[in-house]
């Protein structure tokens, strides 16, 4: 069954006590993945393609902040209001805010359908906190996928990116244009350019990635969980490469168990 399309990810996007429209029943070997890579390598696009193939939910911390942005100002906690200012500038939101948000959503990490984390963890402290959280819940990670792409390609991808206001689907002005300008092919929602996809914010985000997130590659390599995939080619090509790497990874793991 394809959980992805029918699942509105309400528990993740809006937080507890909201429950998802479809809660997967037990899946034999749920995939529990982290997607790493600089902003713009296409983690969000891959997460939604992988979600269709693997049925694990796409959990993006950036999507939670964007969902909060469209909420009434008075409903936002002071921490969330300040988080949105960091985000607008392209800076990382403080670890304490991100970790409170993820801990609140522990139900998504324990989900029987597994998960695909996109945009979290982004600092070593977040990665260490996640390791503790998962080990307390007895949910082991399957693998960490590291998407690699040259910086010039990253900038081109980010500056043409268009995101659906409603379902968060991602399009690109030239590479993956919607059928009708400004309108989402999937849900007919309005497409917009993220504030942090403006040139000055892109630069800040790439610097934050080099400084804070790049060290996670070493962290997960040491943990024996890292799989590197070249993020070149069409989204479908990249997804196919990822699936090949993941299935090979899992069969090696089963063979050695
Ligand atoms: P993304 O959609 O993953 O590119 O995230 C958009 C923005 O949300 C980032 O540039 C940060 O400002 C903020 N953000 C998302 N996830 C995190 C995180 N794990 N740690 C810190 N900031 C984050």
Boltz pocket constraint, residues with backbone or C-beta under 6 A from the ligand:
constraints:
  - pocket:
      binder: B
      contacts: [[A, 39], [A, 60], [A, 61], [A, 62], [A, 63], [A, 65], [A, 83], [A, 86], [A, 87], [A, 88], [A, 90], [A, 91], [A, 92], [A, 93], [A, 94], [A, 98], [A, 118], [A, 119], [A, 120], [A, 121], [A, 122], [A, 123], [A, 126], [A, 196], [A, 205]]
      max_distance: 6.0
